[in-house]
């Protein structure tokens, strides 16, 4: 096995179905509970949902990587500070 293989996410949330303020709240709670260097993976259909997600998360506390999977985006959010 390659030691440089992609780090698996610690949490995965699928936002490809209906999204509500409750699901965004759950994501925010999960992010607050995460430790530094843990990864949250989000599966998202549309840009509006992506925009809503990143309005909630503290800008200086994570780095993100967005991969277009065709019909949806896979977003990896790595927590870089305990600030939440």
Helices and strands as residue ranges (DSSP letters): E 11-15, H 21-33, E 39-44, H 47-56, G 59-61, E 62-68, E 73-79
